[in-house]
Amino acid sequence: MSHSVKSLLRAESALPDITLKGWVRTRRDARDFSFLEVNDGSCLANLQVIVAAGLPGYETIKQFNTGAAVKIQGDLVESPGKGQRWELRATAIELIGGAGEDFPLQKKRHTDEYLRTIAHLRPRTNKYGAMFRLRSRLAHAIHCFFQERGFHWIHTPIITGSDCEGAGEMFTVTTLDLAQAPKVAGKVDFNQDFFGREAHLTVSGQLSVETCCLALGKVYTFGPTFRSENSNTSRHMAEFWMIEPEVAFADLAADMTLAEELIRYLVRFVLQECAEDLDVFARFVDQGLIPRLENIASHDFIRLSYTDAIAILLGSGHSFEYAPAWGRDLQSEHERFLTEVHFKQPVIVHDYPKEIKAFYMRCNDDDRTVAAMDVLVPAIGEIIGGSQREERLDVLTGRIEATGGRQEDYWWYLDTRRFGSAPHSGFGLGFERLLMLATGVGNIRDVIPFPRTPRSLEF
């Protein structure tokens, strides 16, 4: 059984005859011995290995290049060097998988743009190793948050026949031969396809998880979603992950409270449980990261109506690229002005004009706005979008038709309003935007192992 670098660095006493497997980060040769820095991905730090020149097999040490996979047996002993408590004195070494001089990560620093071209290797760098460990820990924390509060995790479908957002930016799923697709009146005849109708990759699990909310009370979904928007911005990808809770008998105020509790819980978790990996980003990516996270963790979020938000923007005297106006959606520059300049803390904007929001959001009594909310945070802008859902059957059917939808496409969704309808609310949290908030990384392509963007599908 091999030990991890993390467990060895935390050892309380010296350990004889242990085994370590990992990858060489660096090798330095002296006259009578060689120093190896070995990392196995369990933590940011490396373990120093001392290989004496007289060790059997030492003649292979020249093959222990950066990137090589190795197996080391030896004794964990106190290190005389500064900055490290333990080192491994090798008694046997084995090269498991060599890495030649053309291994792309020979240098210590590479640009993010270059590393995106070798996404299959970038987890071996300090920055991306820290990112993907942190991503794993945050995913665990999300489940802990909901499970501790009595939520049930629902696995919603990835293939769907419904468009939750109504934007039409969906990937089509088909088994038809595209070169010889059957057509009727010039259009593809999806009646002959696998599902007998047009199918897509989902843009959201919300509509599906709502059906379970109206049976189980408190539910959430956490999984991949897809959007075929041809966008090359630093905030958009074609494949991303969403956390979408839904709560029965909850109004918009309860929805905002849950969203704030979730963000603050996750930020505190990162600060307390991921300090070593977080330090990489605080030192090398964004030196204002820790104060910003501490500000989010320690202050209540401002709650502000959309109407008041527009008034603040119009009265600010600030020159925006996109002029704010009632009835227009807030742009990223507006969101960041509110959170970074005006309030200097997170803001929840609520009660948006119904014309700029989805059909399922509950209409307010003024018939101009809907019970929608967005959570805005510094450095990111919108990180959560949610609403109280429209539980009234007649109003919901009218909204579907008014926004160009067809009732027959949502018959099962409308059934939940016919049989035991109840007020309920929920929201969507973009996991990658959460990671951008937690790390200060400015490009969404750098917080997911394999980014899917227009004309990019190499890995």
N, C-alpha and C positions, 0 to 999 in steps of 0.2 A: 504494500500500500504506500502510495506516495503522499507527501505532505504538500500543502500549498504554501506559497511564499507568505501569504497573509498570516497563516497560523504559525509559521516559523518566526516571523518577525515579532509576533506577540508571545512567543514562548517565555515561560517563567524561569526556565533553567536550561542548561546545556542538554543536548539530546544526542546520544550516540546512534550510529548506524541508521541514518534516515535516508529516504529517497526523494529527490526533487526532479520533476519533469517540467520543462518550459522552453522558452525561446531566448536565445542570446541577444541581449541588447548591445553590449560592447565586449571587446576582449582587448586586454593589454598584456603584452608579453615582457617579462623581465628575464634575467639570466637564469635564475633557478626556479622560476614558477611563472604562472599566468594568472591574471585576474579576469574572471568572467562576471558580468552583471546579467542575471537571469530573471526573467519575468514570466509569470504564468497566467496573467490576466486576473488573478484573484484580488489584486489591489494595485494602486498606482506605483508603489515602491518596488525596487528590484532587490534581490538577495545577492550579496557578493559571494562568489565561490573562489577559493584558492586551490589551484591545481599545481602540485609540485612537479618539477621536471622529471623526477625519478619514478613517477607513477606509471605503472604498466599502461600502454596505450597513449602515453603523452605525445608520441610522434604524430598523432592525429589532431592535435590541438589547433593546427593551422586551418583545419576545416571547420572549426567552431566560429564561424563568421557571424556577423550581425544577421539576425533572422533565422539562424539554424535552430532546429528542434533538438533538444538534448535531454539525456537522462544522467543525473549526477547522484552518486551514492557517497555518503560521508558523514562527518560528525559536525553537529551544530555547536559552535564554541563562541565564547565572547570575543568580540573584535577589538583589537587595539586601536583601530582607526577612529577618527572623529565622525560624529553624525550617524553612527550605526552601532547597535548593541551586539548583533550577532553576525557571524559569517559562517559559511559552510566550508570545512576542510575536506576536499574530495579524497575518497579512497578508491573510486572507480568512476570512469566517464564513458559515455556512449553517445555517439552521434546517431540520432534517429532520422533526421531529415536535413540534408545540407541546404545551404543558401549561398549561391555564387556571388561574385563581385557585382553582378548586374541586379542584385536585389534593390528595388527602387527606394528603399527607406534607409539608405546609408547615412544621409545627412540627418542632423537632429531636427531641423526646421524645414517645413515645406509649406507652401501656400495652400489655403483651403481649395482654391480653384484647381490646383494640380492634384490634390488628394481626391477630389471628386472623380477624377479620371481613373483612379485606382481604388474605387470604393471597397473592393474585395480585400485590400491590404491595409486600409487606413485604420481599422480597429487596433492595429499593432502600435500605433503612435500613442504617446501619453494623452494627448488631447481627446482622441476619439475613443481610446480605452476608457477614459474617465467619463465621456459622454454616454457610452452604452452601458456602463455599470450604473450610472445615475439614472438612465432611462429605465433600466430594469427595477431599480429600487423604487422609483416613483410609481411605476405600474403596480408594484406590490402595495405601496401606500394608498393608492386609489382604492384598491379592493378592501384594504383594512378600513378605510374611512366609511365605506358604505356597509360593509358587513357588520362593523361595530354598531351601526345605527339601524340594523334590522332590514336592510335592503336585500333583495334577491337579484342575483346576476342572471340576466336573460340573454341567450344566444340568438340574436336576430339574424335574418337571412342576408346574405351578401348579394344574391341574385333576386331581383324584384321586378314586378310589373308596374310599380307606382313611382311617381316622381314627387318626393317629399317636398323639395324646395320650389318646384314649379318653374325652374329655370331652363329645363330641357338639356342641361349640359351633362349628359349621361353616356357612359360607354354601353354599347350594344353587345349582348351575349347571344351568339348564334352557332348552330351546327351546320347551317346551310353553306354550300359551296358558293363563295362570293362571286366566282367567275361565271357560275351558271345558276344564280339564284332565281327561283320561280317568281314571276311577277304577275300582277293583276292591275290593269289600267296604268301600267308604267311604274307601279310601286311594288316593292318586295312583298311577296305573299307569306307573311309570318305564320299563317295557318298551317303551313307545311314544315314549320320549324319544330324543334324539340318540344317546346312548351305549348305549341299551338297558338302562340301570340308573341308579340314583341317583348323581349326581356332585356334587363339592364343590370349593370353593377350599381349597387345602392349608393346614394349620396348621404343617407342617414338611416339609422335604425329606429328613429323616433316613432314613426307611425306604427310600426310593429310592436315596439315596447309599450306603447300606450295601451294596447289590448291587454297586456299582462298587468299593467298598472291597475286596470279596472277589475282585476280579479285578486291580485296579490298585495295591493296597497302601495308598497314602496319597492321599486325595481330600478335596475340600471343596465345599460349595455355598454360594452367596451370592446371595440373592434375596428377593423379597417373599413374605410369608406372611400368613394371614388368620385372624381369630377373631371369631365373632359374639357374643362375650360382651357383655352389655348393661352395660358398666361405664363410669363417668364419672370415674374417678380420674385423678390426674396421672401414673400409670405405665402406663396401658393405652390401646391403640388397636385399631381393627378391622383395619388394614393396617399392617404393619411389616416390617422387613428382618431376616433372620437369617443368621449365618455358622455353618455346621455342618460341621466336619471329622470325618473318620472314618479310623481307622488300623488296619490288619490286624495281628494278632499283638501287640497292645498291651493291657496290663491297666489296672486303675484307677489305679495309681500313675503309669504313663506318661501316662494321660489328664490327670491333675492337673498333671503337669509341663508338658505342652503348653499347657494352659489358662493357667497362670501365665506361661509364656514369652510367649504371645500378648499378654496384657494389659500386661505390662511393656514389651514391644517397642512397642506402640501408644502407650502413655503417653510413653515416651521420644521417639517420633517427633513427637508433638504438641508436646512441650516444645522440641525442637530445630528442627523444620521449620515450625512454624506460630506462631512467637512473636508476630508482629504481630497476627494475628487473635485469638490466645489472650489477648492483653493486654486486648482489649475486655471479655472476660468476667471477667478477674481484677480489672479496675478497677470495672466497673459491675454485675456480677452476683454474684460471690462472691469476696470479698477473701482468703479462705482457700484459694482454688483451687490456686495454684502450690505452696505447701507440701504440700498433700495429694497432688498429682500426684508431686511429688518424693519423698515418702514411699513411695508405691506403687512408683515406679521403682527405688528403692534398697534395699528390704528384701524378703527372702524371705517368702513367704506362710505363715501359720500353718496347719498341717494338724490337724484336730480331728474326732474321730468325732462323729456325731450324738448318741450316748449321753452323751459328755462335754460336748457343747454344752448339752444339756438340764440336766445337773448344774450347770454354771456358771450358767445362767439361774435355776434354782431356788434356788441358794445365794447369789445376788447381793443379795437383799434389795430389789431394785428392784421397783416397782409397775408391772406391765404391764397394758395394756388387755385383752390376750388371755393368759390364764395358760398358761405353757409346761407341757407334759406329754409324756412319752414316748408316741409313737404319733400325735402331732399334728404337722402341718407347721409349720415355723418361719414366723412372721409377720415383716413388714418391721421392726417395732419390735424383735424379737429379733435379727434380722440386724444391725441398726445398733447395738444395744447391744454385740454381740460385737466389731464392727469399730471403733466410735468410742469406746466407754467401756472395755471390758475389755482388748482387745488393742491398740487404737489403730493397727491396720494390717489389711490384707486377710486373710481367713480362708477356708480351704477346708474345708467340712464334708462328711464322707463317711459311707457305710454307714447309709443311712436305713431305717426300717421299710418292708417291702415293700408293706404295705397302702396307703401314701400315694404310691407311685411307679408308673410305667407298666409295662406287661406285659413290655416288651422288655429290662428291666434285669436283669442276672445275679443270680440268687439266691445268697446266701452260704451257707456250710456250716451256719450256725446256724438256717437256715430261718425267720428272723425279719427279716432285713435283706437289702438288695440292694446291689450294688457301684455305688452312685450317689454323685455329688458335686455340690455347689453352690459356686461361687466368690462370696464376699461381699466387697464393697468399701465403704469409708466413703462416706456421703452418698447411696448408692444402695441398698445391700443386695445382693440376688442379681443378678448380672450374667451368670453362666454357669451352666447346668445340664447335667450330662452323666452318663455311666455307662459301665461295661463292659457290653457287650451279651450277652444270653443266647444262647450258641452251641449249647446242647444242645437237640436237637429235641424230646425228650420233655418236658423242663421248659418249653420255650417254648410248646408246644401246651397244656400244662396251665395256664399263666399266661393265655393268651388266653381260654380257657374260663372260668377263675376270675374274670376281670375283665369277663365279659359279652360278649366278642367271638366272632366266628364264624371257624373255621379257613378256610372257603371264601373269605372276604374277603381272606385273607393267604396264599393258596396259593403265590404267587410269592415271598413273603418266606420262607415255610417251606422252599421249594426250596433257598434258600441254605444252609439247615441240613442238608438232605439230601445235597447234593453239595459236598464239600470244605469243610465248615464249619471255622471257625477262630476262636479268641478275637479279639475286636476291640473297640475303644472309640471314643467320640466325645462331642461336646458341642454345645450351641447357645449362641451369643453373640448377644444382642439388640443390633443395631447402634444403635438409638435410645438404649438404656440406656448404651451405650458413649459416645455423644455427650453424654449428660447427665453422665456421669462426667468427660469431657474438658473440659466448658465450665462446669459448675456450674449449668446451667439446671435448674430444678426441675420443669418440666412437659414431658412427652414430646411434647405437641402443638407445642412450639416448637423441636424439633430435626429436623423433617421438613418439606419444602416445603408439602405439602398433607395435613394430618391428616385421617384418616377415623375419626370417632367416632360414637356413636349420634345419629341425627337431624342429621348434619352431612355434607353431600355437595354443597356449593355450587360447588366449583372443580374 
